[in-house]
């Protein structure tokens, strides 16, 4: 009796996507040491067409990682340093009078780029932060009755320092919800810090950005984003996501639960994570990996839990363990 052929072919060709991601990862790992999880989540965010909030103390390579990642793709890149005196027009642009044409015209601000790095996003007041609401969600800017669409892909990487609070402005929940991920960047381990010094000594006066070669174009990123949308996720897994998000709204430990936007974010990022692994289908493990970075900034602990020193990540893991994993 012949043995049946149990090999399965991928329904979507993800080989070029996986290869490109691996090339980018290898380039970044030469200079960004001990932050593999951050790099992976940033790559997932790009494929998911989602924005990222990077939170960590100064000196842990938040800004450098965003700059090197932007260098590894052939797209426009701009950096905006948020300061207390920054106005919305400094970010979005403003209408100016053209003397030669005798008419007003819109002068685009630095937000009009493919990859935008916003450094110290919590340094600017609420009115400047609110200027990002429309452009982050709808990829467009409305000014003087006209709408200006962003060139695609359009992704925002924002950084903030969780320690220093003087002269900072807390991000409103509406803006936090527009970030696909909140990535916490920790200190490197002792061994990784040794490697950082070795690398710095090895490359001496060579700039990190000079060594990074572009791997993807804007067109390829959009193509891969479309492929990621086609990754299969079973109905039971979609229900699994909804059950977990619904638990956040009924937990005694939480004052505010996650919105439906969080459910969509978990599904989209799980698809991208599966695609990076070379699979055209989502597994429960993919969802579990994505839960913490998607949910940690979308939930608010009750004052009692905050006083006890409980972290949002702990509550998320407890809620996940209370939901049966579909098989």
Buried (B, 14 or more C-beta within 10 A) or exposed (E): EEEEEEEEEEEBEBEEBBEBBBBBBEBBEBBBBBBEBBBBBBBBBBBBBBBBBBBBEEEBBBBBBBBBBBBBBBBBBBBBEBBEEBEBBBBBBBEEEEEEEEEEEBEBBBBBBBBBBBBBBBBBBEEBBBBBEBBBBEBEBEBEEEEBEBEBBBBBBBBBBEEEEEEBBEBEEEBBBBBBBBBBBEEBEEEEEEEBEEBEEEBEEEEBEEEBEEBBEBEBBBBBBEBBBEBEBEEEBBEBBBBBBBBBEEBEBBEEBBBEBBBBBBBBBBBBBBBBEBBBBBBBEBBBBBBBBBBBBBBBBBEEBBEEEBEBBEBBBEBBEEBEEBE
